[in-house]
Amino acid sequence: MKITEIKTFIVPPRWLFLKIETDEGVSGWGEAVLEGRAHTVAAAVAELAQYLIGQDPSPIEDHWTVLYRGGFYRGGGIHMSALAGIDQALWDIKGKTLGVSICKLLGGPVRNRIQVYSWIGGDRPSDVAEGAKEVVNRGFKALKMNACEEMNYIDSNAKIDAAVANVAAVREAVGSEIGIGIDFHGRVSRPMAKTLIRALEPFLPMFIEEPVLSEHAEALADIAANTNIPIALGERLFSRWDFKSILRDGHVDIIQPDPSHCGGITETKKIAAMAECHDVALALHCPLGPIALAACLQLDGVCQNAALQEQSLGIHYNKTNDILDYLVNPGVFDYVDGYVAIPDGPGLGIEINEEYVLDRARIGHQWRSPIWRHADGSFAEW
């Protein structure tokens, strides 16, 4: 079997799908996207594809190594997202060729389902109590929300009060048994993070996500020493080398690598094993499309420390399309009592509606991260 072509499809709402075709008719799908940089990642895929055309798709570890190490400059969001989509598609081909799921190829499942959580409230949290009630009524046992809007290095008590009021409203709406993840989204500086976290402690958050930007990881020691809330981080880290110091320093309780950003299934499995050695939980990042979710679930099935799974059904970004639109069988992602089953079909365990992908790729997208500014006109982290 030889690889004959690698195609990319920029599809709404903000995703980049990838398909690897072979001369034996077996094809594999991947999701290679860095939100807001889909066209750039597509160009990186085209560069990496030059090496793969004509190759046997089966030696995935070797292909990964060459595509990572074969360039003098390596790593980062663009390179690793392009590599991630290719890696997912190669695993999909291998599973389809052998007639088994990727999870089984990686050693077999340690679980047959995993708890999923749903987003509420949007980028600027609003109507959070109603949103929380709605997702709980749909069977979810956990949810996630943004903690606040933009926040300056030193900000007002009113900003703290507004964040607390939102979380309090959610806790009151759903009761004590529902998990509430609170995403600081890197919007909160070190000086304000400690104040905000302390104010949120009475509501028993499931975790605080990205209390500071990943590039300020040295602040995590101070933050962790001053709270009992688990700290989650990792969506903006792109390789096992990026996670090495985070895990070594011991201030993060949950890591959130994204298999569509950090080199795919091959690399994420290694990151998960590193985390397990440090007694750190795994909650894969996935506010993305159906292929990304399928890749996450295959890893969740085989990683002992996988605890929760993010998913994007109904997320505020999915205005024109949602994850089920691109599937031949949407039932593969049925959520039951807050859980989703690990897909057991060959490869990724999903079937992509290629005709619909082609149709939506004619529309494409130009999604970009919002640009926010503080009251004084300076740039604000989104």
ZAKOLRO-139579 format. One record per residue (C-alpha): residue number from 1; residue in one letter; x, y, z. Coordinates in Angstrom, 3 decimals. Example, Ala and Ser with C-alpha at 12.3 -4.5 7.8 and 13.67 -1.06 7.14 Angstrom:
// residues 2
{dovo 1, "A", {12.300, -4.500, 7.800}}
{dovo 2, "S", {13.670, -1.060, 7.140}}
***
This chain:
// residues 382
{dovo 1, "M", {0.000, 0.000, 0.000}}
{dovo 2, "K", {1.286, 3.458, -0.947}}
{dovo 3, "I", {0.099, 6.966, -0.136}}
{dovo 4, "T", {-1.115, 8.637, -3.319}}
{dovo 5, "E", {-2.547, 11.967, -2.184}}
{dovo 6, "I", {-3.108, 14.147, 0.876}}
{dovo 7, "K", {-6.025, 16.566, 0.644}}
{dovo 8, "T", {-7.134, 19.318, 3.003}}
{dovo 9, "F", {-10.618, 20.785, 3.409}}
{dovo 10, "I", {-11.268, 24.077, 5.180}}
{dovo 11, "V", {-14.829, 23.716, 6.450}}
{dovo 12, "P", {-17.120, 25.803, 8.654}}
{dovo 13, "P", {-17.383, 26.745, 11.375}}
{dovo 14, "R", {-13.577, 26.903, 11.894}}
{dovo 15, "W", {-12.055, 23.509, 11.117}}
{dovo 16, "L", {-9.512, 21.931, 8.764}}
{dovo 17, "F", {-10.063, 18.307, 7.759}}
{dovo 18, "L", {-7.404, 16.187, 6.102}}
{dovo 19, "K", {-7.701, 13.026, 4.017}}
{dovo 20, "I", {-4.890, 10.628, 3.094}}
{dovo 21, "E", {-5.623, 8.391, 0.088}}
{dovo 22, "T", {-3.814, 5.192, -0.897}}
{dovo 23, "D", {-3.483, 3.079, -4.016}}
{dovo 24, "E", {-5.516, 0.281, -2.397}}
{dovo 25, "G", {-8.586, 2.429, -1.825}}
{dovo 26, "V", {-8.188, 2.688, 1.946}}
{dovo 27, "S", {-8.252, 6.286, 3.152}}
{dovo 28, "G", {-7.803, 7.962, 6.517}}
{dovo 29, "W", {-9.083, 11.216, 8.010}}
{dovo 30, "G", {-7.475, 13.681, 10.378}}
{dovo 31, "E", {-8.275, 17.091, 11.801}}
{dovo 32, "A", {-5.276, 19.382, 11.473}}
{dovo 33, "V", {-6.282, 22.793, 12.681}}
{dovo 34, "L", {-5.023, 25.588, 14.873}}
{dovo 35, "E", {-8.007, 27.837, 15.469}}
{dovo 36, "G", {-7.613, 31.061, 13.500}}
{dovo 37, "R", {-4.692, 29.674, 11.470}}
{dovo 38, "A", {-6.395, 27.023, 9.328}}
{dovo 39, "H", {-4.968, 28.246, 6.014}}
{dovo 40, "T", {-1.459, 28.384, 7.449}}
{dovo 41, "V", {-1.737, 24.844, 8.772}}
{dovo 42, "A", {-3.031, 23.688, 5.361}}
{dovo 43, "A", {0.140, 25.106, 3.799}}
{dovo 44, "A", {2.254, 23.240, 6.362}}
{dovo 45, "V", {0.387, 20.011, 5.574}}
{dovo 46, "A", {1.219, 20.497, 1.885}}
{dovo 47, "E", {4.909, 20.850, 2.734}}
{dovo 48, "L", {4.957, 17.738, 4.922}}
{dovo 49, "A", {2.975, 15.787, 2.323}}
{dovo 50, "Q", {5.852, 15.986, -0.127}}
{dovo 51, "Y", {7.739, 13.442, 1.977}}
{dovo 52, "L", {4.804, 11.057, 2.349}}
{dovo 53, "I", {3.598, 10.676, -1.227}}
{dovo 54, "G", {4.609, 7.231, -2.468}}
{dovo 55, "Q", {5.359, 5.939, 1.041}}
{dovo 56, "D", {3.859, 2.953, 2.827}}
{dovo 57, "P", {1.475, 4.487, 5.428}}
{dovo 58, "S", {2.055, 1.760, 8.041}}
{dovo 59, "P", {5.334, 2.813, 9.810}}
{dovo 60, "I", {3.615, 5.623, 11.711}}
{dovo 61, "E", {6.295, 6.113, 14.366}}
{dovo 62, "D", {8.983, 6.521, 11.729}}
{dovo 63, "H", {6.863, 8.898, 9.656}}
{dovo 64, "W", {6.163, 10.958, 12.780}}
{dovo 65, "T", {9.854, 11.103, 13.637}}
{dovo 66, "V", {10.895, 12.200, 10.154}}
{dovo 67, "L", {8.131, 14.791, 9.874}}
{dovo 68, "Y", {9.087, 16.210, 13.276}}
{dovo 69, "R", {12.868, 15.915, 13.242}}
{dovo 70, "G", {13.428, 16.184, 9.506}}
{dovo 71, "G", {13.152, 19.949, 9.613}}
{dovo 72, "F", {15.901, 21.876, 11.378}}
{dovo 73, "Y", {13.220, 24.069, 12.990}}
{dovo 74, "R", {10.541, 22.087, 14.758}}
{dovo 75, "G", {7.617, 22.345, 17.101}}
{dovo 76, "G", {5.081, 25.083, 17.700}}
{dovo 77, "G", {1.408, 25.306, 16.911}}
{dovo 78, "I", {1.511, 25.315, 13.109}}
{dovo 79, "H", {3.985, 22.478, 12.625}}
{dovo 80, "M", {2.505, 20.258, 15.319}}
{dovo 81, "S", {-1.100, 20.797, 14.196}}
{dovo 82, "A", {-0.200, 19.836, 10.618}}
{dovo 83, "L", {1.637, 16.775, 11.915}}
{dovo 84, "A", {-1.319, 15.954, 14.181}}
{dovo 85, "G", {-3.795, 15.705, 11.328}}
{dovo 86, "I", {-1.450, 13.541, 9.291}}
{dovo 87, "D", {-0.796, 11.260, 12.257}}
{dovo 88, "Q", {-4.523, 10.817, 12.963}}
{dovo 89, "A", {-5.150, 9.889, 9.336}}
{dovo 90, "L", {-2.299, 7.367, 9.310}}
{dovo 91, "W", {-3.727, 5.676, 12.406}}
{dovo 92, "D", {-7.174, 5.706, 10.773}}
{dovo 93, "I", {-5.746, 3.917, 7.736}}
{dovo 94, "K", {-3.969, 1.340, 9.893}}
{dovo 95, "G", {-7.116, 0.603, 11.868}}
{dovo 96, "K", {-9.253, 0.296, 8.763}}
{dovo 97, "T", {-6.683, -1.958, 7.101}}
{dovo 98, "L", {-6.635, -4.314, 10.088}}
{dovo 99, "G", {-10.344, -3.984, 10.837}}
{dovo 100, "V", {-9.926, -2.755, 14.431}}
{dovo 101, "S", {-10.190, 0.522, 16.329}}
{dovo 102, "I", {-7.132, 2.635, 17.079}}
{dovo 103, "C", {-7.794, 2.014, 20.767}}
{dovo 104, "K", {-7.348, -1.724, 20.206}}
{dovo 105, "L", {-4.191, -1.102, 18.216}}
{dovo 106, "L", {-2.784, 0.850, 21.156}}
{dovo 107, "G", {-3.288, -2.039, 23.555}}
{dovo 108, "G", {-7.009, -2.261, 24.062}}
{dovo 109, "P", {-9.466, -0.279, 26.143}}
{dovo 110, "V", {-9.170, 0.397, 29.859}}
{dovo 111, "R", {-12.715, 1.861, 29.732}}
{dovo 112, "N", {-15.664, 1.644, 27.354}}
{dovo 113, "R", {-16.981, 5.177, 27.914}}
{dovo 114, "I", {-15.864, 8.514, 29.329}}
{dovo 115, "Q", {-17.582, 11.450, 30.979}}
{dovo 116, "V", {-17.987, 14.473, 28.725}}
{dovo 117, "Y", {-18.692, 18.073, 29.623}}
{dovo 118, "S", {-20.486, 20.856, 27.803}}
{dovo 119, "W", {-19.726, 24.553, 27.404}}
{dovo 120, "I", {-22.067, 27.291, 28.600}}
{dovo 121, "G", {-22.094, 31.075, 28.563}}
{dovo 122, "G", {-19.931, 32.023, 25.584}}
{dovo 123, "D", {-16.769, 34.143, 25.459}}
{dovo 124, "R", {-18.383, 36.884, 27.544}}
{dovo 125, "P", {-20.281, 34.847, 30.119}}
{dovo 126, "S", {-24.015, 35.503, 30.001}}
{dovo 127, "D", {-27.224, 33.600, 30.754}}
{dovo 128, "V", {-25.051, 31.091, 32.556}}
{dovo 129, "A", {-27.697, 29.805, 34.966}}
{dovo 130, "E", {-30.136, 28.996, 32.156}}
{dovo 131, "G", {-27.343, 27.487, 30.093}}
{dovo 132, "A", {-26.293, 25.314, 33.017}}
{dovo 133, "K", {-29.826, 24.062, 33.602}}
{dovo 134, "E", {-30.192, 23.242, 29.905}}
{dovo 135, "V", {-27.059, 21.081, 29.708}}
{dovo 136, "V", {-27.914, 19.298, 32.953}}
{dovo 137, "N", {-31.373, 18.577, 31.575}}
{dovo 138, "R", {-29.642, 16.993, 28.567}}
{dovo 139, "G", {-27.885, 14.591, 30.917}}
{dovo 140, "F", {-24.482, 16.201, 31.386}}
{dovo 141, "K", {-22.883, 15.810, 34.813}}
{dovo 142, "A", {-20.211, 18.451, 34.203}}
{dovo 143, "L", {-19.921, 21.782, 32.405}}
{dovo 144, "K", {-17.352, 24.454, 31.689}}
{dovo 145, "M", {-17.595, 28.221, 31.478}}
{dovo 146, "N", {-15.329, 31.194, 31.028}}
{dovo 147, "A", {-14.608, 32.847, 34.355}}
{dovo 148, "C", {-14.707, 36.420, 33.171}}
{dovo 149, "E", {-14.446, 38.869, 30.311}}
{dovo 150, "E", {-11.152, 40.650, 29.711}}
{dovo 151, "M", {-9.267, 41.529, 32.882}}
{dovo 152, "N", {-6.396, 43.977, 33.251}}
{dovo 153, "Y", {-3.195, 43.378, 35.194}}
{dovo 154, "I", {-4.747, 45.174, 38.145}}
{dovo 155, "D", {-8.503, 45.345, 37.791}}
{dovo 156, "S", {-11.528, 46.378, 39.784}}
{dovo 157, "N", {-13.494, 44.612, 42.484}}
{dovo 158, "A", {-16.461, 44.904, 40.127}}
{dovo 159, "K", {-14.782, 42.477, 37.705}}
{dovo 160, "I", {-14.204, 40.008, 40.528}}
{dovo 161, "D", {-17.777, 40.426, 41.748}}
{dovo 162, "A", {-19.174, 39.801, 38.258}}
{dovo 163, "A", {-17.186, 36.571, 37.884}}
{dovo 164, "V", {-18.238, 35.378, 41.317}}
{dovo 165, "A", {-21.872, 36.193, 40.600}}
{dovo 166, "N", {-21.812, 34.104, 37.418}}
{dovo 167, "V", {-20.284, 31.068, 39.092}}
{dovo 168, "A", {-22.612, 31.445, 42.080}}
{dovo 169, "A", {-25.608, 31.510, 39.749}}
{dovo 170, "V", {-24.474, 28.313, 38.057}}
{dovo 171, "R", {-23.834, 26.514, 41.331}}
{dovo 172, "E", {-27.246, 27.534, 42.616}}
{dovo 173, "A", {-28.895, 26.420, 39.373}}
{dovo 174, "V", {-27.325, 22.947, 39.192}}
{dovo 175, "G", {-26.672, 22.030, 42.808}}
{dovo 176, "S", {-23.627, 20.517, 44.435}}
{dovo 177, "E", {-23.326, 17.304, 42.397}}
{dovo 178, "I", {-22.541, 18.865, 39.016}}
{dovo 179, "G", {-18.917, 19.567, 38.160}}
{dovo 180, "I", {-18.091, 23.143, 37.140}}
{dovo 181, "G", {-14.862, 23.769, 35.256}}
{dovo 182, "I", {-13.836, 27.429, 35.187}}
{dovo 183, "D", {-11.647, 28.574, 32.294}}
{dovo 184, "F", {-9.534, 31.675, 32.950}}
{dovo 185, "H", {-8.490, 31.375, 29.255}}
{dovo 186, "G", {-5.211, 33.137, 29.934}}
{dovo 187, "R", {-7.181, 36.361, 30.386}}
{dovo 188, "V", {-6.170, 36.776, 33.993}}
{dovo 189, "S", {-2.763, 38.077, 35.032}}
{dovo 190, "R", {-0.763, 36.688, 37.916}}
{dovo 191, "P", {-1.732, 39.534, 40.305}}
{dovo 192, "M", {-5.456, 39.036, 39.682}}
{dovo 193, "A", {-5.422, 35.239, 39.419}}
{dovo 194, "K", {-4.805, 34.721, 43.124}}
{dovo 195, "T", {-7.599, 37.119, 44.058}}
{dovo 196, "L", {-10.097, 35.614, 41.647}}
{dovo 197, "I", {-9.318, 32.007, 42.547}}
{dovo 198, "R", {-9.721, 32.744, 46.252}}
{dovo 199, "A", {-13.094, 34.358, 45.581}}
{dovo 200, "L", {-14.291, 31.308, 43.619}}
{dovo 201, "E", {-13.230, 28.656, 46.135}}
{dovo 202, "P", {-16.563, 28.567, 48.025}}
{dovo 203, "F", {-18.296, 27.259, 44.890}}
{dovo 204, "L", {-16.040, 24.172, 44.719}}
{dovo 205, "P", {-14.952, 24.316, 41.079}}
{dovo 206, "M", {-14.002, 21.042, 39.450}}
{dovo 207, "F", {-10.843, 22.773, 38.175}}
{dovo 208, "I", {-9.406, 26.152, 37.205}}
{dovo 209, "E", {-8.125, 26.127, 33.614}}
{dovo 210, "E", {-5.216, 28.279, 32.428}}
{dovo 211, "P", {-5.102, 30.473, 35.539}}
{dovo 212, "V", {-2.231, 32.235, 33.774}}
{dovo 213, "L", {-0.844, 31.935, 30.261}}
{dovo 214, "S", {1.390, 28.935, 29.663}}
{dovo 215, "E", {4.368, 31.213, 29.096}}
{dovo 216, "H", {4.034, 32.329, 32.724}}
{dovo 217, "A", {4.225, 28.790, 34.108}}
{dovo 218, "E", {6.594, 29.922, 36.861}}
{dovo 219, "A", {3.587, 31.631, 38.487}}
{dovo 220, "L", {1.854, 28.285, 38.992}}
{dovo 221, "A", {3.920, 27.505, 42.084}}
{dovo 222, "D", {2.565, 30.564, 43.882}}
{dovo 223, "I", {-0.988, 29.953, 42.653}}
{dovo 224, "A", {-0.979, 26.264, 43.565}}
{dovo 225, "A", {0.354, 27.035, 47.047}}
{dovo 226, "N", {-2.612, 29.294, 47.718}}
{dovo 227, "T", {-5.552, 27.153, 46.590}}
{dovo 228, "N", {-6.952, 23.653, 46.885}}
{dovo 229, "I", {-8.732, 23.857, 43.530}}
{dovo 230, "P", {-7.139, 21.552, 40.921}}
{dovo 231, "I", {-5.229, 23.443, 38.230}}
{dovo 232, "A", {-5.592, 22.469, 34.562}}
{dovo 233, "L", {-3.383, 23.606, 31.698}}
{dovo 234, "G", {-1.987, 22.463, 28.374}}
{dovo 235, "E", {-4.015, 23.418, 25.312}}
{dovo 236, "R", {-1.250, 25.819, 24.222}}
{dovo 237, "L", {1.554, 23.279, 24.664}}
{dovo 238, "F", {2.495, 21.329, 21.574}}
{dovo 239, "S", {4.840, 18.449, 22.413}}
{dovo 240, "R", {6.123, 16.187, 25.174}}
{dovo 241, "W", {9.055, 18.583, 25.523}}
{dovo 242, "D", {6.666, 21.461, 26.232}}
{dovo 243, "F", {4.988, 19.386, 28.945}}
{dovo 244, "K", {8.236, 18.137, 30.468}}
{dovo 245, "S", {8.895, 21.097, 32.761}}
{dovo 246, "I", {5.193, 21.528, 33.603}}
{dovo 247, "L", {4.998, 17.965, 34.870}}
{dovo 248, "R", {8.396, 18.082, 36.552}}
{dovo 249, "D", {7.512, 21.189, 38.568}}
{dovo 250, "G", {4.397, 19.495, 39.944}}
{dovo 251, "H", {1.972, 22.429, 40.136}}
{dovo 252, "V", {-0.587, 21.204, 37.585}}
{dovo 253, "D", {-3.178, 18.578, 38.476}}
{dovo 254, "I", {-4.824, 18.086, 35.069}}
{dovo 255, "I", {-3.150, 18.360, 31.680}}
{dovo 256, "Q", {-5.118, 19.258, 28.559}}
{dovo 257, "P", {-3.109, 18.439, 25.434}}
{dovo 258, "D", {-5.021, 18.652, 22.164}}
{dovo 259, "P", {-4.452, 15.706, 19.771}}
{dovo 260, "S", {-5.128, 18.085, 16.861}}
{dovo 261, "H", {-2.485, 20.554, 18.093}}
{dovo 262, "C", {0.259, 18.494, 19.722}}
{dovo 263, "G", {1.363, 16.023, 17.091}}
{dovo 264, "G", {-1.625, 13.722, 16.956}}
{dovo 265, "I", {-2.342, 10.364, 18.549}}
{dovo 266, "T", {1.293, 9.250, 18.589}}
{dovo 267, "E", {2.525, 12.230, 20.596}}
{dovo 268, "T", {-0.505, 12.645, 22.848}}
{dovo 269, "K", {-0.232, 9.038, 24.031}}
{dovo 270, "K", {3.333, 9.747, 25.145}}
{dovo 271, "I", {2.319, 12.960, 26.902}}
{dovo 272, "A", {-0.456, 11.081, 28.701}}
{dovo 273, "A", {2.005, 8.431, 29.884}}
{dovo 274, "M", {4.339, 11.130, 31.190}}
{dovo 275, "A", {1.439, 12.642, 33.115}}
{dovo 276, "E", {0.458, 9.266, 34.568}}
{dovo 277, "C", {3.986, 8.926, 35.950}}
{dovo 278, "H", {3.413, 12.211, 37.826}}
{dovo 279, "D", {-0.079, 11.220, 39.067}}
{dovo 280, "V", {-1.636, 13.925, 36.875}}
{dovo 281, "A", {-5.049, 13.507, 35.256}}
{dovo 282, "L", {-5.706, 13.790, 31.511}}
{dovo 283, "A", {-8.589, 15.866, 30.118}}
{dovo 284, "L", {-7.995, 16.220, 26.396}}
{dovo 285, "H", {-8.728, 19.625, 24.872}}
{dovo 286, "C", {-11.317, 19.450, 22.070}}
{dovo 287, "P", {-13.533, 22.441, 21.208}}
{dovo 288, "L", {-13.165, 21.239, 17.606}}
{dovo 289, "G", {-14.799, 18.969, 15.045}}
{dovo 290, "P", {-15.837, 15.318, 14.810}}
{dovo 291, "I", {-12.504, 13.899, 13.674}}
{dovo 292, "A", {-10.697, 15.608, 16.539}}
{dovo 293, "L", {-13.253, 14.236, 19.001}}
{dovo 294, "A", {-12.933, 10.735, 17.579}}
{dovo 295, "A", {-9.146, 10.905, 17.982}}
{dovo 296, "C", {-9.582, 12.060, 21.586}}
{dovo 297, "L", {-11.963, 9.223, 22.378}}
{dovo 298, "Q", {-9.593, 6.605, 20.987}}
{dovo 299, "L", {-6.941, 7.955, 23.361}}
{dovo 300, "D", {-9.382, 8.193, 26.271}}
{dovo 301, "G", {-10.105, 4.520, 25.769}}
{dovo 302, "V", {-6.503, 3.506, 26.300}}
{dovo 303, "C", {-5.123, 6.098, 28.771}}
{dovo 304, "Q", {-5.623, 5.094, 32.403}}
{dovo 305, "N", {-5.452, 8.707, 33.659}}
{dovo 306, "A", {-8.102, 10.064, 31.252}}
{dovo 307, "A", {-10.745, 11.663, 33.464}}
{dovo 308, "L", {-12.935, 13.981, 31.389}}
{dovo 309, "Q", {-13.487, 14.785, 27.734}}
{dovo 310, "E", {-14.258, 18.194, 26.287}}
{dovo 311, "Q", {-16.578, 18.238, 23.270}}
{dovo 312, "S", {-18.014, 21.034, 21.158}}
{dovo 313, "L", {-21.636, 20.093, 20.465}}
{dovo 314, "G", {-23.546, 23.356, 20.758}}
{dovo 315, "I", {-20.473, 25.413, 21.674}}
{dovo 316, "H", {-20.766, 29.137, 20.929}}
{dovo 317, "Y", {-18.309, 28.913, 18.013}}
{dovo 318, "N", {-20.427, 26.392, 16.084}}
{dovo 319, "K", {-22.845, 28.847, 14.484}}
{dovo 320, "T", {-22.941, 27.532, 10.895}}
{dovo 321, "N", {-22.142, 23.864, 11.440}}
{dovo 322, "D", {-21.792, 21.477, 14.338}}
{dovo 323, "I", {-19.888, 18.251, 14.898}}
{dovo 324, "L", {-22.671, 15.875, 13.892}}
{dovo 325, "D", {-23.218, 17.514, 10.494}}
{dovo 326, "Y", {-20.191, 15.855, 8.896}}
{dovo 327, "L", {-20.886, 12.293, 10.046}}
{dovo 328, "V", {-22.673, 9.519, 8.146}}
{dovo 329, "N", {-23.765, 8.100, 11.502}}
{dovo 330, "P", {-24.152, 10.880, 14.091}}
{dovo 331, "G", {-25.226, 8.287, 16.657}}
{dovo 332, "V", {-21.587, 7.366, 17.245}}
{dovo 333, "F", {-21.420, 10.418, 19.538}}
{dovo 334, "D", {-24.641, 9.810, 21.447}}
{dovo 335, "Y", {-24.290, 11.184, 24.975}}
{dovo 336, "V", {-25.968, 9.035, 27.632}}
{dovo 337, "D", {-26.058, 10.099, 31.305}}
{dovo 338, "G", {-23.162, 12.469, 30.703}}
{dovo 339, "Y", {-20.955, 9.850, 29.046}}
{dovo 340, "V", {-20.018, 8.930, 25.501}}
{dovo 341, "A", {-18.919, 5.472, 24.364}}
{dovo 342, "I", {-15.452, 4.926, 22.924}}
{dovo 343, "P", {-16.125, 4.299, 19.195}}
{dovo 344, "D", {-15.371, 0.662, 18.407}}
{dovo 345, "G", {-15.414, 0.756, 14.596}}
{dovo 346, "P", {-12.263, 0.410, 12.481}}
{dovo 347, "G", {-9.729, 3.209, 12.762}}
{dovo 348, "L", {-11.173, 6.334, 14.325}}
{dovo 349, "G", {-14.542, 4.609, 14.500}}
{dovo 350, "I", {-16.415, 7.256, 12.512}}
{dovo 351, "E", {-17.475, 7.627, 8.884}}
{dovo 352, "I", {-17.099, 11.071, 7.354}}
{dovo 353, "N", {-19.707, 12.280, 4.872}}
{dovo 354, "E", {-17.217, 13.272, 2.193}}
{dovo 355, "E", {-19.850, 14.666, -0.143}}
{dovo 356, "Y", {-20.958, 17.070, 2.556}}
{dovo 357, "V", {-17.337, 17.956, 3.371}}
{dovo 358, "L", {-16.755, 18.873, -0.275}}
{dovo 359, "D", {-19.901, 20.976, -0.312}}
{dovo 360, "R", {-18.962, 22.913, 2.825}}
{dovo 361, "A", {-15.338, 23.279, 1.727}}
{dovo 362, "R", {-16.617, 25.385, -1.181}}
{dovo 363, "I", {-17.759, 27.857, 1.464}}
{dovo 364, "G", {-14.780, 27.469, 3.790}}
{dovo 365, "H", {-14.203, 29.925, 6.592}}
{dovo 366, "Q", {-12.002, 32.805, 7.683}}
{dovo 367, "W", {-12.426, 32.345, 11.439}}
{dovo 368, "R", {-10.137, 34.495, 13.584}}
{dovo 369, "S", {-9.796, 34.982, 17.314}}
{dovo 370, "P", {-11.614, 38.093, 18.514}}
{dovo 371, "I", {-9.495, 41.178, 19.156}}
{dovo 372, "W", {-10.359, 42.702, 22.503}}
{dovo 373, "R", {-9.121, 45.908, 24.090}}
{dovo 374, "H", {-9.177, 47.310, 27.591}}
{dovo 375, "A", {-10.872, 50.596, 28.424}}
{dovo 376, "D", {-7.544, 52.387, 27.995}}
{dovo 377, "G", {-7.169, 51.073, 24.432}}
{dovo 378, "S", {-4.472, 48.480, 25.161}}
{dovo 379, "F", {-4.723, 44.917, 23.860}}
{dovo 380, "A", {-6.685, 42.513, 26.057}}
{dovo 381, "E", {-6.194, 38.734, 26.092}}
{dovo 382, "W", {-9.145, 36.878, 24.601}}
***
